[in-house]
Amino acid sequence: MTRGPRSTAPGAAPPQRRDEETDREPDYRFTLANERTFLAWIRTAFALLAGGVAVGQLFTGEFDPATHRLLGGGCVVLAVLVAVGAFLRWRQVQAAMRRDGPLPGPVMVKLMVGGVLAAAVGCALLIGR
């Protein structure tokens, strides 16, 4: 007995068709490379988090404590952005590999360069006082 096409509820979108052309399992080496890149970004986020805590809480000196907390808070915020961005990037790259599509642009690199530059300028101003 053969079945006809399934009907969908009125107004409901038809079910997505998944076949080898639209969604395929990528070569495991590329999947593992994508995972290693994700973990490298997570390590960077942990380093920023540790640096933010160190500057904001542990560093004492002749400077205003609010300045240290502001600089430390900036590092913590950057760490959160890097961690969330790393996950989103991992997911986008994985989806692109499954579709044989182009890889997404390097937004994370621009975020890191801008964040590290801002932290470096803050540290330079703090030290130069």
Secondary structure, DSSP 8 states (H G I E B T S, - for coil): ---------TT--------TTT-----HHHHHHHHHHHHHHHHHHHHHHHHHHIIIII--SSS-HHHHHHHHHHHHHHHHHHHHHHHHHHHHHHHHHHHT------HHHHHHHHHHHHHHHHHHHHHH-
